Amino acid sequence: MKNTIEIYRQTFRYKGLAVLVIVYNLLFVIFNLISMVLFIPFLQLIFPDSSDEIVTVSKPVYDGTFSGGIRYVSDYYNYFTQSMVAENPKNALLFVCCSVLVAFFLKNLFRYGAIWHQSELRMAVVRDVRQNLFNKAMSLPLSYYSNERKGDLMARIQSDVGEIEIAVIAVLELFFREPIAVILNVAALLYWSPQLTLFSFILLPLTAFVISRIGKSLKRTAGQERIELGVLFSKMEEALGGIRIIKAFNAQKFIRESFGKTNLRHQQLTTKAFRKRDLSPPLNEFLAVVVMLGIVWYGGSMILDNKAGNGFDGPQFIGFILVFSQLLRPIQGIATSVANLNKAEAAQLRINEVLDTDEKIHEVAHPVSSVELRDGIRYENVSFAYSEEAVLKQVSFFIPKGKTVALVGESGSGKSTISDLLPRFYDVQSGGIFIDDVNIRDLKVDYLRSKIGIVSQESILFNGTVAENIAFGKPHATREEIIEAAKIANAHKFIEELENGYDTQIGERGNKLSGGQKQRVSIARAVLKNPDILILDEATSALDTESEKLVQEALNKLMADRTSLVIAHRLSTIRNADEIIVLSKGEIIERGTHDELIGKGGTYAYLSSLQGIS
Ligand SMILES: Nc1ncnc2c1ncn2[C@@H]1O[C@H](COP(=O)(O)OP(=O)(O)OP(=O)(O)O)[C@@H](O)[C@H]1O
């Protein structure tokens, strides 16, 4: 219920649109009924025998009340058409036809009016929910992404938001259209014949029971089908993502077979679901005919036996059946809307789980507005764990301003974790990191990150032009600034040679560029940002000698005069670091310059010898 209220609230954030949808729907319901009722005089014209007593209807008088007003309009219409019948039956027929036509036209006009505004409303709500989820996804801590699968978040953004879209319409129809349609139609039925109305309502639960049984069974199968579809998609995603490895290992057959099995299971479940779903229309129709025939038999007998009373004649009886047939739609509509809202409750819950996730990286109430970086960066007794197991244990070191500290160690020793703590992708659990004497926790996160440039192992480029990718951290940079940065990053030459120079689209994730080119674009991006502090996660993938030379040169220029923390994989590149810190299992085991560490003959010397460095 809480989540239904939430959907209701989101819908009514667009009050103007919601009110328009409601008003149009109400007019649709009213004209739907009127278009049925207008048939009665039409039928009375076709069966003149039954109109004997009606032609004598005298001109109605308006009694001043609201319900009297409705009766007056309807009586006047009868009086008017019947007077016409007396004068010229063909004119009367034409008049009734025109009235019915106008009523149907208006009914459909209002129906379309409701749908017109509904489309805007549902998409506006969807846009909001999707945007909120995306904004939240952007502010969630990195730890969220390691614990929860990205695919799951994608599913929430895609399918759960879709459920909300359907629910927006359900809310409007459930509260503002269908019940009113039911009430109006039932009122008309009761007005004509309370006895026949009661009889019809005895038959309805029978059909409702059968239909709901099918609905439940369908829901079960549809649920299984959705799960299987999820598996199917994840297999597809996995296979497409790893296509290079699949080909390299000649594993196409294995992957094809595994996909084939899931695909077959999905096909079987979908077929089952379709069969159940497709059973509804014929069964619905048959049950509707059973009910109708029951009414025809009972109502017809009442008229034949002259027991109907209250002037209930043949044409009115047909009108009764027409209106009754219109009653099934809103009743089914209520059932569908309730089912859709139930589904949306679950979807809203899943969306709220994301929206309510704690962002973990909290800002202090009164952050320090700026810090100069005069002395350097200090890690002081830093300990950290992603879950239970400690990943960093009491790590302390200092990077003097303008100097470079390199982190070395086996895979999993904690190098990336140390660098992730500086821009506060995670917060230390004990100890602290200081820029001069200011704890980074006391700085505004945005401000802190604005001072740091990161060049990561993987060059993360986005679909766009080269220039846009370089200006990523400084969107208002001029073309001259971009070119200047590219020159420093040894990227200008190759960019100029591209098809459209700086305006060349580089494709998804920059897949139109080579590894070395991507790295130099990333470096240009960091150069343009011109940060005081630099984190460099050195690329592990080998580049050819020429490319590597260009990248290394670019990095040297980028690092000049900056305070840098370098994660080194190839030890040749950090020979000149001011201090090298060797980590093992989250602890510092050696530290010193290259020469000092080689002289010591410890782990660093051993690792260097493995890489042929002395
Ligand atoms: N997001 C995470 N969630 C849980 N554990 C993690 C996460 N990231 C890293 N770890 C674990 O923390 C430890 C340190 O990892 P880290 O990535 O800092 O090491 P590294 O020295 O940078 O390794 P590599 O050289 O392979 O990149 C490892 O045991 C790793 O499994």
The ligand as an ORCA input file, in Angstrom:
! r2SCAN-3c Opt
* xyz 0 1
  N      35.484     -4.014     -4.257
  C      36.025     -4.985     -3.530
  N      35.261     -5.724     -2.712
  C      35.808     -6.691     -1.960
  N      37.115     -7.002     -1.967
  C      37.924     -6.304     -2.775
  C      37.422     -5.260     -3.594
  N      38.439     -4.732     -4.289
  C      39.550     -5.416     -3.909
  N      39.241     -6.360     -3.002
  C      40.190     -7.254     -2.327
  O      41.107     -6.455     -1.621
  C      42.419     -6.953     -1.739
  C      43.324     -5.854     -2.288
  O      42.928     -5.555     -3.607
  P      43.587     -4.406     -4.487
  O      42.801     -4.278     -5.720
  O      43.771     -3.192     -3.658
  O      45.010     -5.054     -4.793
  P      46.085     -4.628     -5.881
  O      47.378     -4.739     -5.196
  O      45.728     -3.320     -6.471
  O      45.916     -5.788     -6.955
  P      46.179     -5.712     -8.548
  O      47.631     -5.471     -8.739
  O      45.793     -7.098     -8.985
  O      45.328     -4.658     -9.100
  C      42.338     -8.173     -2.632
  O      42.356     -9.294     -1.788
  C      41.014     -8.052     -3.325
  O      40.466     -9.321     -3.519
*
